[in-house]
Amino acid sequence: MTLLCRADEVAEGCAHGVVIGEGAERRDIILVRRHGVLRAYANACPHQGVPLETFPDKFLTADGSLFVCSAHGARFRVDDGVCVSGPCLGKGLATVACDERE
């Protein structure tokens, strides 16, 4: 098991990017908390594989319900990672298994 961050680093309605590993083992991950549920996704747009954010931890729409890819404007539901608009409509962010502990 790999510690990604402290639980209080992902506040309700916010997203936090973390990177684990190096080289070929490197993984860029988005952690997001919505309605008290912590979720994790690979930080890679299915359209071209680029990270979603341009600026650190700037992943979400103002209401916190959608991720936005800064490269091409694709929007993904936070609750399941599915693209609801943009060039990868219907595809989804890859989920990453995570476990929250005190």
N, CA, C and O atoms as CSV, one atom per row, in Angstrom:
chain,resi,resn,atom,element,x,y,z
A,1,MET,N,N,0.842,-1.175,0.000
A,1,MET,CA,C,0.000,0.000,0.000
A,1,MET,C,C,0.893,1.246,0.000
A,1,MET,O,O,1.908,1.288,0.694
A,2,THR,N,N,0.510,2.251,-0.777
A,2,THR,CA,C,1.252,3.496,-0.878
A,2,THR,C,C,0.423,4.630,-0.299
A,2,THR,O,O,-0.735,4.810,-0.675
A,3,LEU,N,N,1.004,5.391,0.608
A,3,LEU,CA,C,0.324,6.558,1.161
A,3,LEU,C,C,0.359,7.664,0.114
A,3,LEU,O,O,1.428,8.055,-0.352
A,4,LEU,N,N,-0.827,8.166,-0.253
A,4,LEU,CA,C,-0.910,9.213,-1.268
A,4,LEU,C,C,-0.891,10.605,-0.658
A,4,LEU,O,O,-0.224,11.500,-1.177
A,5,CYS,N,N,-1.618,10.798,0.442
A,5,CYS,CA,C,-1.658,12.080,1.122
A,5,CYS,C,C,-2.446,11.911,2.417
A,5,CYS,O,O,-3.027,10.855,2.668
A,6,ARG,N,N,-2.459,12.945,3.221
A,6,ARG,CA,C,-3.297,12.942,4.415
A,6,ARG,C,C,-4.741,13.192,3.991
A,6,ARG,O,O,-4.984,13.912,3.024
A,7,ALA,N,N,-5.691,12.609,4.698
A,7,ALA,CA,C,-7.109,12.749,4.354
A,7,ALA,C,C,-7.550,14.203,4.325
A,7,ALA,O,O,-8.377,14.573,3.491
A,8,ASP,N,N,-7.017,15.043,5.220
A,8,ASP,CA,C,-7.440,16.444,5.260
A,8,ASP,C,C,-6.891,17.274,4.106
A,8,ASP,O,O,-7.226,18.453,3.988
A,9,GLU,N,N,-6.065,16.695,3.264
A,9,GLU,CA,C,-5.568,17.400,2.079
A,9,GLU,C,C,-6.576,17.378,0.929
A,9,GLU,O,O,-6.388,18.059,-0.079
A,10,VAL,N,N,-7.643,16.596,1.083
A,10,VAL,CA,C,-8.692,16.523,0.066
A,10,VAL,C,C,-10.006,16.904,0.734
A,10,VAL,O,O,-10.752,16.045,1.204
A,11,ALA,N,N,-10.273,18.193,0.767
A,11,ALA,CA,C,-11.483,18.707,1.412
A,11,ALA,C,C,-12.711,18.421,0.554
A,11,ALA,O,O,-12.597,18.159,-0.643
A,12,GLU,N,N,-13.870,18.473,1.171
A,12,GLU,CA,C,-15.137,18.292,0.464
A,12,GLU,C,C,-15.226,19.276,-0.702
A,12,GLU,O,O,-14.989,20.473,-0.542
A,13,GLY,N,N,-15.577,18.741,-1.894
A,13,GLY,CA,C,-15.734,19.573,-3.076
A,13,GLY,C,C,-14.435,19.993,-3.738
A,13,GLY,O,O,-14.428,20.853,-4.619
A,14,CYS,N,N,-13.337,19.385,-3.313
A,14,CYS,CA,C,-12.019,19.747,-3.861
A,14,CYS,C,C,-11.333,18.522,-4.459
A,14,CYS,O,O,-11.684,17.381,-4.161
A,15,ALA,N,N,-10.347,18.792,-5.307
A,15,ALA,CA,C,-9.542,17.734,-5.905
A,15,ALA,C,C,-8.074,18.045,-5.658
A,15,ALA,O,O,-7.678,19.206,-5.555
A,16,HIS,N,N,-7.272,16.987,-5.563
A,16,HIS,CA,C,-5.853,17.131,-5.259
A,16,HIS,C,C,-5.072,16.153,-6.130
A,16,HIS,O,O,-5.388,14.964,-6.166
A,17,GLY,N,N,-4.063,16.645,-6.825
A,17,GLY,CA,C,-3.230,15.793,-7.656
A,17,GLY,C,C,-2.025,15.277,-6.882
A,17,GLY,O,O,-1.402,16.015,-6.119
A,18,VAL,N,N,-1.701,14.001,-7.086
A,18,VAL,CA,C,-0.513,13.397,-6.479
A,18,VAL,C,C,0.217,12.583,-7.541
A,18,VAL,O,O,-0.384,12.087,-8.494
A,19,VAL,N,N,1.514,12.460,-7.354
A,19,VAL,CA,C,2.335,11.653,-8.259
A,19,VAL,C,C,3.062,10.631,-7.409
A,19,VAL,O,O,3.660,10.969,-6.388
A,20,ILE,N,N,3.006,9.380,-7.837
A,20,ILE,CA,C,3.755,8.336,-7.156
A,20,ILE,C,C,4.640,7.628,-8.172
A,20,ILE,O,O,4.332,7.601,-9.364
A,21,GLY,N,N,5.728,7.063,-7.699
A,21,GLY,CA,C,6.635,6.313,-8.556
A,21,GLY,C,C,7.503,7.206,-9.424
A,21,GLY,O,O,7.384,8.431,-9.422
A,22,GLU,N,N,8.383,6.541,-10.167
A,22,GLU,CA,C,9.312,7.243,-11.062
A,22,GLU,C,C,9.422,6.493,-12.381
A,22,GLU,O,O,9.102,5.308,-12.465
A,23,GLY,N,N,9.875,7.193,-13.399
A,23,GLY,CA,C,10.105,6.580,-14.703
A,23,GLY,C,C,8.872,5.878,-15.228
A,23,GLY,O,O,7.780,6.447,-15.221
A,24,ALA,N,N,9.032,4.646,-15.684
A,24,ALA,CA,C,7.924,3.876,-16.240
A,24,ALA,C,C,6.873,3.535,-15.184
A,24,ALA,O,O,5.734,3.213,-15.525
A,25,GLU,N,N,7.242,3.603,-13.924
A,25,GLU,CA,C,6.315,3.293,-12.820
A,25,GLU,C,C,5.558,4.524,-12.320
A,25,GLU,O,O,4.731,4.416,-11.415
A,26,ARG,N,N,5.834,5.684,-12.898
A,26,ARG,CA,C,5.187,6.926,-12.454
A,26,ARG,C,C,3.687,6.881,-12.724
A,26,ARG,O,O,3.241,6.467,-13.794
A,27,ARG,N,N,2.910,7.324,-11.709
A,27,ARG,CA,C,1.457,7.426,-11.853
A,27,ARG,C,C,1.020,8.786,-11.352
A,27,ARG,O,O,1.359,9.190,-10.240
A,28,ASP,N,N,0.270,9.484,-12.175
A,28,ASP,CA,C,-0.285,10.798,-11.856
A,28,ASP,C,C,-1.762,10.556,-11.517
A,28,ASP,O,O,-2.525,10.069,-12.351
A,29,ILE,N,N,-2.152,10.899,-10.296
A,29,ILE,CA,C,-3.473,10.538,-9.784
A,29,ILE,C,C,-4.215,11.775,-9.299
A,29,ILE,O,O,-3.615,12.694,-8.743
A,30,ILE,N,N,-5.531,11.788,-9.516
A,30,ILE,CA,C,-6.408,12.829,-8.974
A,30,ILE,C,C,-7.220,12.214,-7.846
A,30,ILE,O,O,-7.874,11.187,-8.035
A,31,LEU,N,N,-7.182,12.832,-6.681
A,31,LEU,CA,C,-8.057,12.461,-5.574
A,31,LEU,C,C,-9.121,13.533,-5.467
A,31,LEU,O,O,-8.812,14.722,-5.552
A,32,VAL,N,N,-10.363,13.136,-5.283
A,32,VAL,CA,C,-11.456,14.098,-5.199
A,32,VAL,C,C,-12.442,13.625,-4.137
A,32,VAL,O,O,-12.701,12.430,-4.001
A,33,ARG,N,N,-12.985,14.578,-3.389
A,33,ARG,CA,C,-13.998,14.248,-2.380
A,33,ARG,C,C,-15.287,14.997,-2.739
A,33,ARG,O,O,-15.306,16.222,-2.864
A,34,ARG,N,N,-16.357,14.222,-2.897
A,34,ARG,CA,C,-17.668,14.802,-3.208
A,34,ARG,C,C,-18.718,14.033,-2.432
A,34,ARG,O,O,-18.756,12.803,-2.465
A,35,HIS,N,N,-19.574,14.771,-1.730
A,35,HIS,CA,C,-20.603,14.172,-0.873
A,35,HIS,C,C,-19.984,13.196,0.119
A,35,HIS,O,O,-20.567,12.159,0.434
A,36,GLY,N,N,-18.795,13.543,0.607
A,36,GLY,CA,C,-18.119,12.742,1.620
A,36,GLY,C,C,-17.380,11.520,1.104
A,36,GLY,O,O,-16.700,10.839,1.872
A,37,VAL,N,N,-17.503,11.233,-0.189
A,37,VAL,CA,C,-16.871,10.045,-0.762
A,37,VAL,C,C,-15.555,10.434,-1.435
A,37,VAL,O,O,-15.510,11.359,-2.246
A,38,LEU,N,N,-14.488,9.717,-1.089
A,38,LEU,CA,C,-13.181,9.945,-1.713
A,38,LEU,C,C,-13.050,9.016,-2.913
A,38,LEU,O,O,-13.266,7.809,-2.804
A,39,ARG,N,N,-12.695,9.588,-4.054
A,39,ARG,CA,C,-12.487,8.813,-5.275
A,39,ARG,C,C,-11.105,9.133,-5.835
A,39,ARG,O,O,-10.530,10.183,-5.546
A,40,ALA,N,N,-10.583,8.208,-6.640
A,40,ALA,CA,C,-9.281,8.417,-7.274
A,40,ALA,C,C,-9.365,8.009,-8.740
A,40,ALA,O,O,-9.952,6.987,-9.094
A,41,TYR,N,N,-8.754,8.851,-9.583
A,41,TYR,CA,C,-8.718,8.600,-11.021
A,41,TYR,C,C,-7.304,8.864,-11.538
A,41,TYR,O,O,-6.547,9.642,-10.957
A,42,ALA,N,N,-6.970,8.202,-12.635
A,42,ALA,CA,C,-5.714,8.520,-13.320
A,42,ALA,C,C,-5.853,9.918,-13.905
A,42,ALA,O,O,-6.881,10.251,-14.495
A,43,ASN,N,N,-4.823,10.727,-13.743
A,43,ASN,CA,C,-4.835,12.088,-14.269
A,43,ASN,C,C,-4.361,12.059,-15.723
A,43,ASN,O,O,-3.267,12.518,-16.050
A,44,ALA,N,N,-5.208,11.511,-16.573
A,44,ALA,CA,C,-4.892,11.399,-18.000
A,44,ALA,C,C,-6.198,11.428,-18.790
A,44,ALA,O,O,-7.035,10.538,-18.646
A,45,CYS,N,N,-6.366,12.439,-19.615
A,45,CYS,CA,C,-7.554,12.538,-20.450
A,45,CYS,C,C,-7.549,11.388,-21.460
A,45,CYS,O,O,-6.527,11.155,-22.105
A,46,PRO,N,N,-8.661,10.662,-21.615
A,46,PRO,CA,C,-8.680,9.564,-22.578
A,46,PRO,C,C,-8.560,10.019,-24.037
A,46,PRO,O,O,-8.328,9.192,-24.919
A,47,HIS,N,N,-8.712,11.303,-24.299
A,47,HIS,CA,C,-8.588,11.813,-25.664
A,47,HIS,C,C,-7.150,11.733,-26.161
A,47,HIS,O,O,-6.895,11.198,-27.240
A,48,GLN,N,N,-6.196,12.268,-25.371
A,48,GLN,CA,C,-4.793,12.246,-25.796
A,48,GLN,C,C,-3.828,11.866,-24.693
A,48,GLN,O,O,-2.614,11.922,-24.889
A,49,GLY,N,N,-4.342,11.480,-23.536
A,49,GLY,CA,C,-3.478,11.026,-22.453
A,49,GLY,C,C,-2.792,12.129,-21.668
A,49,GLY,O,O,-1.934,11.846,-20.831
A,50,VAL,N,N,-3.153,13.381,-21.920
A,50,VAL,CA,C,-2.505,14.498,-21.222
A,50,VAL,C,C,-3.151,14.707,-19.852
A,50,VAL,O,O,-4.320,14.372,-19.663
A,51,PRO,N,N,-2.391,15.264,-18.884
A,51,PRO,CA,C,-2.992,15.590,-17.585
A,51,PRO,C,C,-4.130,16.592,-17.764
A,51,PRO,O,O,-4.116,17.405,-18.689
A,52,LEU,N,N,-5.106,16.524,-16.874
A,52,LEU,CA,C,-6.273,17.392,-17.007
A,52,LEU,C,C,-5.988,18.844,-16.680
A,52,LEU,O,O,-6.517,19.737,-17.342
A,53,GLU,N,N,-5.161,19.102,-15.670
A,53,GLU,CA,C,-4.991,20.469,-15.185
A,53,GLU,C,C,-3.781,21.169,-15.786
A,53,GLU,O,O,-2.787,20.534,-16.139
A,54,THR,N,N,-3.883,22.492,-15.894
A,54,THR,CA,C,-2.752,23.324,-16.282
A,54,THR,C,C,-2.041,23.832,-15.036
A,54,THR,O,O,-0.814,23.930,-15.002
A,55,PHE,N,N,-2.823,24.152,-14.019
A,55,PHE,CA,C,-2.290,24.659,-12.761
A,55,PHE,C,C,-2.555,23.630,-11.665
A,55,PHE,O,O,-3.591,22.965,-11.693
A,56,PRO,N,N,-1.653,23.482,-10.709
A,56,PRO,CA,C,-1.813,22.460,-9.669
A,56,PRO,C,C,-3.194,22.507,-8.995
A,56,PRO,O,O,-3.658,23.556,-8.548
A,57,ASP,N,N,-3.816,21.352,-8.942
A,57,ASP,CA,C,-5.086,21.129,-8.254
A,57,ASP,C,C,-6.269,21.913,-8.830
A,57,ASP,O,O,-7.289,22.055,-8.155
A,58,LYS,N,N,-6.158,22.418,-10.045
A,58,LYS,CA,C,-7.272,23.120,-10.703
A,58,LYS,C,C,-7.927,22.166,-11.695
A,58,LYS,O,O,-7.692,22.232,-12.901
A,59,PHE,N,N,-8.753,21.280,-11.151
A,59,PHE,CA,C,-9.381,20.229,-11.948
A,59,PHE,C,C,-10.868,20.445,-12.183
A,59,PHE,O,O,-11.405,19.977,-13.187
A,60,LEU,N,N,-11.549,21.148,-11.270
A,60,LEU,CA,C,-13.003,21.116,-11.201
A,60,LEU,C,C,-13.705,22.370,-11.710
A,60,LEU,O,O,-13.141,23.464,-11.719
A,61,THR,N,N,-14.966,22.175,-12.137
A,61,THR,CA,C,-15.838,23.299,-12.430
A,61,THR,C,C,-16.168,24.006,-11.115
A,61,THR,O,O,-15.907,23.466,-10.040
A,62,ALA,N,N,-16.735,25.201,-11.195
A,62,ALA,CA,C,-17.033,26.000,-10.001
A,62,ALA,C,C,-17.930,25.271,-9.005
A,62,ALA,O,O,-17.782,25.452,-7.796
A,63,ASP,N,N,-18.863,24.442,-9.498
A,63,ASP,CA,C,-19.756,23.725,-8.581
A,63,ASP,C,C,-19.174,22.397,-8.091
A,63,ASP,O,O,-19.793,21.714,-7.275
A,64,GLY,N,N,-17.995,22.031,-8.581
A,64,GLY,CA,C,-17.316,20.819,-8.127
A,64,GLY,C,C,-17.882,19.517,-8.655
A,64,GLY,O,O,-17.515,18.450,-8.162
A,65,SER,N,N,-18.763,19.568,-9.641
A,65,SER,CA,C,-19.389,18.338,-10.131
A,65,SER,C,C,-18.670,17.712,-11.324
A,65,SER,O,O,-18.888,16.543,-11.640
A,66,LEU,N,N,-17.811,18.494,-11.987
A,66,LEU,CA,C,-17.140,18.005,-13.196
A,66,LEU,C,C,-15.655,18.315,-13.172
A,66,LEU,O,O,-15.232,19.374,-12.710
A,67,PHE,N,N,-14.866,17.364,-13.682
A,67,PHE,CA,C,-13.471,17.628,-14.003
A,67,PHE,C,C,-13.457,18.286,-15.376
A,67,PHE,O,O,-14.318,17.998,-16.208
A,68,VAL,N,N,-12.491,19.164,-15.624
A,68,VAL,CA,C,-12.345,19.796,-16.934
A,68,VAL,C,C,-10.924,19.565,-17.437
A,68,VAL,O,O,-9.955,19.846,-16.732
A,69,CYS,N,N,-10.807,19.055,-18.654
A,69,CYS,CA,C,-9.486,18.904,-19.270
A,69,CYS,C,C,-9.094,20.252,-19.859
A,69,CYS,O,O,-9.790,20.789,-20.720
A,70,SER,N,N,-7.990,20.786,-19.395
A,70,SER,CA,C,-7.562,22.106,-19.855
A,70,SER,C,C,-7.063,22.094,-21.301
A,70,SER,O,O,-6.980,23.150,-21.929
A,71,ALA,N,N,-6.732,20.930,-21.832
A,71,ALA,CA,C,-6.218,20.858,-23.202
A,71,ALA,C,C,-7.319,21.032,-24.249
A,71,ALA,O,O,-7.143,21.788,-25.204
A,72,HIS,N,N,-8.432,20.354,-24.087
A,72,HIS,CA,C,-9.469,20.391,-25.112
A,72,HIS,C,C,-10.877,20.611,-24.562
A,72,HIS,O,O,-11.852,20.524,-25.309
A,73,GLY,N,N,-10.991,20.895,-23.269
A,73,GLY,CA,C,-12.286,21.251,-22.689
A,73,GLY,C,C,-13.218,20.098,-22.378
A,73,GLY,O,O,-14.373,20.331,-22.020
A,74,ALA,N,N,-12.759,18.866,-22.501
A,74,ALA,CA,C,-13.622,17.731,-22.151
A,74,ALA,C,C,-14.039,17.852,-20.689
A,74,ALA,O,O,-13.276,18.339,-19.854
A,75,ARG,N,N,-15.252,17.406,-20.390
A,75,ARG,CA,C,-15.777,17.453,-19.020
A,75,ARG,C,C,-16.179,16.043,-18.602
A,75,ARG,O,O,-16.805,15.296,-19.354
A,76,PHE,N,N,-15.791,15.710,-17.364
A,76,PHE,CA,C,-16.005,14.372,-16.819
A,76,PHE,C,C,-16.741,14.476,-15.489
A,76,PHE,O,O,-16.409,15.320,-14.657
A,77,ARG,N,N,-17.736,13.623,-15.290
A,77,ARG,CA,C,-18.442,13.606,-14.011
A,77,ARG,C,C,-17.500,13.142,-12.908
A,77,ARG,O,O,-16.779,12.158,-13.071
A,78,VAL,N,N,-17.510,13.847,-11.798
A,78,VAL,CA,C,-16.691,13.475,-10.638
A,78,VAL,C,C,-17.141,12.130,-10.076
A,78,VAL,O,O,-16.312,11.335,-9.633
A,79,ASP,N,N,-18.436,11.871,-10.091
A,79,ASP,CA,C,-18.975,10.677,-9.451
A,79,ASP,C,C,-18.576,9.365,-10.122
A,79,ASP,O,O,-18.498,8.336,-9.451
A,80,ASP,N,N,-18.322,9.380,-11.432
A,80,ASP,CA,C,-17.944,8.126,-12.097
A,80,ASP,C,C,-16.853,8.295,-13.158
A,80,ASP,O,O,-16.428,7.302,-13.749
A,81,GLY,N,N,-16.392,9.515,-13.415
A,81,GLY,CA,C,-15.307,9.753,-14.367
A,81,GLY,C,C,-15.706,9.730,-15.831
A,81,GLY,O,O,-14.838,9.839,-16.698
A,82,VAL,N,N,-16.985,9.593,-16.135
A,82,VAL,CA,C,-17.442,9.496,-17.531
A,82,VAL,C,C,-17.450,10.883,-18.179
A,82,VAL,O,O,-17.884,11.863,-17.574
A,83,CYS,N,N,-16.959,10.944,-19.427
A,83,CYS,CA,C,-16.939,12.185,-20.187
A,83,CYS,C,C,-18.346,12.495,-20.685
A,83,CYS,O,O,-18.984,11.674,-21.343
A,84,VAL,N,N,-18.821,13.707,-20.354
A,84,VAL,CA,C,-20.171,14.122,-20.757
A,84,VAL,C,C,-20.163,15.177,-21.859
A,84,VAL,O,O,-21.211,15.501,-22.418
A,85,SER,N,N,-18.976,15.717,-22.174
A,85,SER,CA,C,-18.857,16.626,-23.310
A,85,SER,C,C,-17.393,16.719,-23.725
A,85,SER,O,O,-16.488,16.555,-22.907
A,86,GLY,N,N,-17.181,16.984,-25.005
A,86,GLY,CA,C,-15.820,17.106,-25.510
A,86,GLY,C,C,-15.439,15.979,-26.447
A,86,GLY,O,O,-16.279,15.150,-26.797
A,87,PRO,N,N,-14.174,15.940,-26.858
A,87,PRO,CA,C,-13.732,15.009,-27.893
A,87,PRO,C,C,-13.709,13.541,-27.485
A,87,PRO,O,O,-13.539,12.674,-28.343
A,88,CYS,N,N,-13.874,13.239,-26.204
A,88,CYS,CA,C,-13.857,11.835,-25.762
A,88,CYS,C,C,-15.192,11.449,-25.133
A,88,CYS,O,O,-15.233,10.626,-24.219
A,89,LEU,N,N,-16.279,12.036,-25.616
A,89,LEU,CA,C,-17.628,11.805,-25.116
A,89,LEU,C,C,-17.899,10.311,-24.939
A,89,LEU,O,O,-17.685,9.516,-25.854
A,90,GLY,N,N,-18.371,9.944,-23.750
A,90,GLY,CA,C,-18.702,8.554,-23.461
A,90,GLY,C,C,-17.557,7.737,-22.899
A,90,GLY,O,O,-17.792,6.711,-22.261
A,91,LYS,N,N,-16.330,8.163,-23.118
A,91,LYS,CA,C,-15.185,7.468,-22.527
A,91,LYS,C,C,-15.060,7.946,-21.085
A,91,LYS,O,O,-15.792,8.841,-20.661
A,92,GLY,N,N,-14.143,7.359,-20.334
A,92,GLY,CA,C,-14.024,7.756,-18.946
A,92,GLY,C,C,-12.596,7.779,-18.447
A,92,GLY,O,O,-11.698,7.169,-19.028
A,93,LEU,N,N,-12.412,8.496,-17.360
A,93,LEU,CA,C,-11.127,8.490,-16.668
A,93,LEU,C,C,-10.937,7.124,-16.029
A,93,LEU,O,O,-11.892,6.538,-15.519
A,94,ALA,N,N,-9.731,6.621,-16.052
A,94,ALA,CA,C,-9.451,5.327,-15.421
A,94,ALA,C,C,-9.524,5.487,-13.902
A,94,ALA,O,O,-8.927,6.402,-13.335
A,95,THR,N,N,-10.257,4.593,-13.259
A,95,THR,CA,C,-10.350,4.653,-11.802
A,95,THR,C,C,-9.100,4.038,-11.183
A,95,THR,O,O,-8.468,3.153,-11.760
A,96,VAL,N,N,-8.766,4.524,-10.007
A,96,VAL,CA,C,-7.629,4.017,-9.244
A,96,VAL,C,C,-8.169,3.589,-7.888
A,96,VAL,O,O,-8.847,4.371,-7.222
A,97,ALA,N,N,-7.883,2.371,-7.470
A,97,ALA,CA,C,-8.346,1.884,-6.174
A,97,ALA,C,C,-7.676,2.705,-5.070
A,97,ALA,O,O,-6.468,2.941,-5.099
A,98,CYS,N,N,-8.482,3.132,-4.101
A,98,CYS,CA,C,-7.914,3.854,-2.967
A,98,CYS,C,C,-8.692,3.493,-1.712
A,98,CYS,O,O,-9.855,3.094,-1.776
A,99,ASP,N,N,-8.050,3.635,-0.602
A,99,ASP,CA,C,-8.626,3.294,0.686
A,99,ASP,C,C,-8.303,4.433,1.647
A,99,ASP,O,O,-7.140,4.797,1.821
A,100,GLU,N,N,-9.317,4.980,2.253
A,100,GLU,CA,C,-9.103,6.091,3.190
A,100,GLU,C,C,-8.997,5.545,4.605
A,100,GLU,O,O,-9.843,4.773,5.058
A,101,ARG,N,N,-7.953,5.958,5.285
A,101,ARG,CA,C,-7.740,5.528,6.675
A,101,ARG,C,C,-7.418,6.718,7.540
A,101,ARG,O,O,-6.906,7.728,7.056
A,102,GLU,N,N,-7.714,6.605,8.816
A,102,GLU,CA,C,-7.419,7.692,9.746
A,102,GLU,C,C,-5.936,7.791,10.003
A,102,GLU,O,O,-5.497,8.653,10.764
